[in-house]
């Protein structure tokens, strides 16, 4: 094998990553490439040194660093010259907190390199020592809450404010949570440092994140587009998947909160102990619903219009305009489970009805085709997007914006493609559908259905509904291929809705 030491190291790392990306936590497999190096011990030494100084590094960044170290140790043991210095550390400000953290990191690097030299009887070259420092500096978070006062962190907060405004405007999501802003700004600062140094962080969970949570991943693509417009940095799919991990938890929390039902509890309140028991029970069921009011009798309530569910400890006779679930007077764990099951069933029914209505409204028969005459995904975009433009649903630059989105990250999820512009801004909402029972190549994947989305801003909720439904369909083996075998528009629609 010929080439620069840096090039050889990069190629070996890529080969190892490709073969072990689905088993990244299995050090025995990676260790097979380096039989003379104990990677678990090395990992423990690095982890201990960083934790002792209050630093945190995520598992994937740590694994990338360990592979990097193993390669240069193996190279040194075999008598090869060290790689030249490829990157330089970014200059820090002179603030006391910045200088202190930089000194702490340098001490960790010295400890790690000293352990390597002691364990393997090698001398760590200055270029390799500096590479360890740089790889750590762009992936660390200090658990003490100190934020480095360098340009990357200042820029991160500025960009995050823009991201929060844009995400609220387009997706109606709230990124203003203080803890989230702190964590995500630190991640962005490290991302900017990596981008400035042209360093790429691998993410072995990319496929699982993208295919398992397409809506969250799409929000992350949108965030990456905002970053690109604000900084000029091109964000690759691995980094987009890390953004998805950060924003995903917050999105799920807000989605859960927004989907909570509102309930009326009908039960006897005999004394203070009863009131305390009701309060404890309310906390136990708060994942599924909010108990807005408590009444001794349903006759005491003027109207049930504000409630989604009536929870009663005794039978209620006659007609009620909302569902009723009867539980025991003990208000125990079994009662809480019964309420949660009923609440989940009510939510699923509502979601099914809403998506059914919206799909029958926005999926247009005139934009439905089976195996149209296209040779590749670009021709599919031109044909399907052109029709939406010609019929007045999309603006003239629609196809160009579709291609811009594809350049950031392919819109193919497993065996379905969902092309759409980054920003949802169409004249009218419509979904163009093309089925490919025999498959269509889409940026390295074979898809069996293409659902092209032209979404008007007023219909943004439908975008989230559809993506969430697609995520469910993707979890069912063979579902999309079965759907793609529909021979009429009505068959396709019925097949899609059958998975609700």
FENKAUR-V771554 format. One record per backbone hydrogen bond with DSSP energy under -1.0 kcal/mol. NH is the residue of the N-H (numbers start at 1). CO is the residue of the C=O. Records with the same first field share a line. If there is no record, write none. Layout:
NH: CO / CO
This chain:
8: 4
9: 5
10: 6
11: 7
12: 8
13: 9
14: 10
15: 11
16: 12
17: 13
18: 14
19: 15
20: 16
21: 17
23: 20
26: 23
27: 25
30: 26
31: 27
33: 30
34: 31
37: 34
39: 37
42: 38
43: 39
44: 40
45: 41
46: 42
47: 43
48: 44
49: 45
50: 46
51: 47
52: 48
53: 50
54: 51
55: 50
56: 141
62: 58
63: 59
64: 60
65: 61
66: 62
67: 63
68: 64
69: 65
70: 66
71: 67
72: 68
73: 69
74: 70
75: 71
76: 72
77: 73
78: 74
79: 76
80: 75
99: 95
100: 96
101: 97
102: 98
103: 99
104: 100
105: 101
106: 102
107: 103
108: 104
109: 105
110: 106
111: 107
112: 108
113: 109
114: 110
115: 111
116: 112
117: 113
118: 114
119: 115
120: 116
121: 117
129: 125
130: 126
131: 127
132: 128
133: 129
134: 130
135: 131
136: 132
137: 133
138: 134
139: 136
141: 56
143: 54
145: 142
150: 148
154: 150
155: 151
156: 152
157: 153
158: 154
159: 155
160: 156
161: 157
162: 158
163: 159
164: 160
165: 161
166: 162
167: 163
168: 164
169: 165
170: 166
171: 167
173: 167
181: 177
182: 178
183: 179
184: 180
185: 181
186: 182
187: 183
188: 184
189: 185
190: 186
191: 187
192: 188
193: 189
194: 190
195: 191
196: 192
197: 193
198: 195
199: 194
206: 203
209: 205
210: 206
211: 207
212: 208
213: 209
217: 213
218: 214
219: 215
220: 216
221: 217
222: 218
223: 219
224: 220
225: 221
226: 222
227: 223
228: 224
229: 225
230: 226
231: 227
232: 228
240: 236
241: 237
242: 238
243: 239
244: 240
245: 241
246: 242
247: 243
248: 244
251: 247
252: 248
253: 249
254: 250
255: 251
256: 252
257: 253
258: 254
259: 255
260: 257
261: 288
263: 290
264: 309
265: 293
266: 311
267: 295
275: 271
276: 272
277: 273
278: 274
279: 275
280: 276
281: 277
282: 278
283: 279
284: 280
285: 281
288: 285
289: 285
290: 261
292: 263 / 290
293: 263
295: 265
300: 297
301: 298
307: 304
308: 262
309: 262
310: 323
311: 264
312: 325
313: 266
325: 310
327: 312
336: 332
337: 333
338: 334
339: 335
340: 336
341: 337
342: 338
343: 339
344: 340
345: 341
346: 342
347: 343
348: 344
349: 345
350: 346
351: 347
352: 348
353: 349
354: 350
355: 351
356: 352
357: 353
358: 354
359: 355
360: 356
361: 357
362: 358
363: 359
364: 431
367: 364
368: 365
369: 433
371: 435
374: 372
380: 376
381: 377
382: 378
383: 379
384: 380
385: 381
386: 382
387: 383
388: 384
389: 385
390: 386
391: 387
392: 389
393: 388
394: 388
398: 395
401: 397
402: 398
403: 399
404: 400
405: 401
406: 402
407: 403
408: 404
409: 405
413: 416
416: 413
417: 449
418: 411
425: 423
426: 455
427: 393
428: 393
430: 454
431: 362
432: 452
433: 367
434: 450
435: 369
436: 448
439: 436
440: 447
442: 445
445: 442
447: 440
448: 415
450: 434
451: 417
452: 432
453: 419
454: 430
459: 456
460: 457
462: 459
464: 460
465: 461
466: 462
467: 463
468: 464
469: 465
470: 466
471: 467
472: 468
473: 469
474: 470
476: 473
479: 476
482: 478
483: 479
484: 480
485: 482
486: 483
492: 488
493: 489
494: 490
495: 491
496: 492
497: 493
498: 494
499: 496
500: 497
